[in-house]
Amino acid sequence: MRCLIALGLAGLSLAGCAALPAYPVRDGADEARPFTKPPALPTTLPKETDWRTPDPQTILIIDTNRGRVVVELVPQVAPDHVARIVALARKGTYNKRTFFRVIDRFMAQTGDPLNTGEGQTDLPNLKAEFNFRRDQATPFTPVSAPQGLEEGLIASLPIVSQDISYRTMTSDGKVAAWGTYCPGVVGMARDENPDSANSQFFMMRQAYPSLDKRYTAFGRVVSGLEAVRAIKAGEPVAAPQDMMTQVRVLADIPVAERPTVRLIDTGGSWFKAHLAAVRNNKGADFSVCDLDLPVQID
């Protein structure tokens, strides 16, 4: 039996599988933050110049029986994983794949061709892309600087990084960075081998930073997080299971039916004012996970 996911609860028994010492446990110290609706922030509406239109090759349209989910893929962070997701979507591999393992206040897992959690495609497994290297040219928008680190965004993906000033002490003039598991972040499932990701992935229902640097984060839900949170929970999920009915790359959808997707530009003036308001509202507890990014889908 192949157990392709290393996400679980303390004490989970996986019959027929080798011990999985690498899988994260929810031991209380790293308990996911409960979802609470943030208070309304006084802000103006974004102007036309405050929006950006993402590359349609990096937008995944996931239609589920719970509603449409839109994911922005971020190849700057995990190029091989993004390429795999796009290739499988274009082959139709993800159509009619169920959410077979869903944990409330944690994540929803899917992408198994067998719909059991034990399958994979015939493609080779991927090497881990838990971290990446960034320099001053990387399109990174900083939002806070906790204890010598920097938190920020690359496109819509929340990132934690070494402070860029450390680049003067590295041989390549770059610093280590990684995607952080805020609500909506999409990561690749694997077994105890770090280089065993293949096709299964999960979408975060809540923040869970203990997954950072242990699972490759490659994108973020920019629309439809309420649908992800509505997916039927279970470990495994009892029948009938919710499913992805169709998964497509935005660029591949016929123009007549292709939605228009625009995301807030984190380099624009509206985002800067919004960031200041959220930081002021949250005070010392502020983190990059507190930032919700507006999206327009027509």
Secondary structure in CASP SS format (residue, H / E / C, confidence):
PFRMAT SS
TARGET T0000
AUTHOR 0000-0000-0000
METHOD secondary structure of the structure
MODEL  1
M C 1.00
R C 1.00
C C 1.00
L C 1.00
I C 1.00
A C 1.00
L C 1.00
G C 1.00
L C 1.00
A C 1.00
G C 1.00
L C 1.00
S C 1.00
L C 1.00
A C 1.00
G C 1.00
C C 1.00
A C 1.00
A C 1.00
L C 1.00
P C 1.00
A C 1.00
Y C 1.00
P C 1.00
V C 1.00
R C 1.00
D C 1.00
G C 1.00
A C 1.00
D C 1.00
E C 1.00
A C 1.00
R C 1.00
P C 1.00
F C 1.00
T C 1.00
K C 1.00
P C 1.00
P C 1.00
A C 1.00
L C 1.00
P C 1.00
T C 1.00
T C 1.00
L C 1.00
P C 1.00
K C 1.00
E H 1.00
T H 1.00
D H 1.00
W E 1.00
R E 1.00
T C 1.00
P C 1.00
D C 1.00
P H 1.00
Q H 1.00
T H 1.00
I E 1.00
L E 1.00
I E 1.00
I E 1.00
D E 1.00
T E 1.00
N C 1.00
R C 1.00
G E 1.00
R E 1.00
V E 1.00
V E 1.00
V E 1.00
E E 1.00
L E 1.00
V C 1.00
P C 1.00
Q C 1.00
V C 1.00
A C 1.00
P H 1.00
D H 1.00
H H 1.00
V H 1.00
A H 1.00
R H 1.00
I H 1.00
V H 1.00
A H 1.00
L H 1.00
A H 1.00
R H 1.00
K H 1.00
G C 1.00
T C 1.00
Y C 1.00
N C 1.00
K C 1.00
R E 1.00
T E 1.00
F C 1.00
F C 1.00
R E 1.00
V E 1.00
I E 1.00
D C 1.00
R C 1.00
F C 1.00
M E 1.00
A E 1.00
Q E 1.00
T E 1.00
G C 1.00
D C 1.00
P C 1.00
L C 1.00
N C 1.00
T C 1.00
G C 1.00
E C 1.00
G C 1.00
Q C 1.00
T C 1.00
D C 1.00
L C 1.00
P C 1.00
N C 1.00
L E 1.00
K C 1.00
A C 1.00
E C 1.00
F C 1.00
N C 1.00
F E 1.00
R E 1.00
R E 1.00
D C 1.00
Q C 1.00
A C 1.00
T C 1.00
P C 1.00
F E 1.00
T E 1.00
P E 1.00
V E 1.00
S E 1.00
A C 1.00
P C 1.00
Q C 1.00
G C 1.00
L E 1.00
E E 1.00
E E 1.00
G E 1.00
L E 1.00
I E 1.00
A C 1.00
S C 1.00
L E 1.00
P E 1.00
I E 1.00
V E 1.00
S E 1.00
Q E 1.00
D C 1.00
I H 1.00
S H 1.00
Y H 1.00
R H 1.00
T H 1.00
M H 1.00
T C 1.00
S C 1.00
D C 1.00
G C 1.00
K C 1.00
V E 1.00
A E 1.00
A E 1.00
W E 1.00
G E 1.00
T C 1.00
Y C 1.00
C C 1.00
P C 1.00
G C 1.00
V E 1.00
V E 1.00
G E 1.00
M E 1.00
A C 1.00
R C 1.00
D C 1.00
E C 1.00
N C 1.00
P C 1.00
D C 1.00
S C 1.00
A E 1.00
N C 1.00
S C 1.00
Q C 1.00
F E 1.00
F E 1.00
M E 1.00
M E 1.00
R C 1.00
Q C 1.00
A C 1.00
Y C 1.00
P H 1.00
S H 1.00
L H 1.00
D C 1.00
K C 1.00
R C 1.00
Y C 1.00
T C 1.00
A E 1.00
F E 1.00
G E 1.00
R E 1.00
V E 1.00
V E 1.00
S E 1.00
G C 1.00
L H 1.00
E H 1.00
A H 1.00
V H 1.00
R H 1.00
A H 1.00
I C 1.00
K C 1.00
A C 1.00
G E 1.00
E C 1.00
P C 1.00
V C 1.00
A C 1.00
A C 1.00
P C 1.00
Q C 1.00
D C 1.00
M E 1.00
M E 1.00
T E 1.00
Q E 1.00
V E 1.00
R E 1.00
V E 1.00
L H 1.00
A H 1.00
D H 1.00
I C 1.00
P C 1.00
V C 1.00
A C 1.00
E C 1.00
R C 1.00
P C 1.00
T C 1.00
V E 1.00
R E 1.00
L E 1.00
I E 1.00
D C 1.00
T C 1.00
G C 1.00
G C 1.00
S H 1.00
W H 1.00
F H 1.00
K H 1.00
A H 1.00
H H 1.00
L H 1.00
A H 1.00
A H 1.00
V H 1.00
R H 1.00
N H 1.00
N H 1.00
K H 1.00
G H 1.00
A H 1.00
D H 1.00
F C 1.00
S C 1.00
V H 1.00
C H 1.00
D H 1.00
L C 1.00
D C 1.00
L C 1.00
P C 1.00
V E 1.00
Q E 1.00
I E 1.00
D C 1.00
END
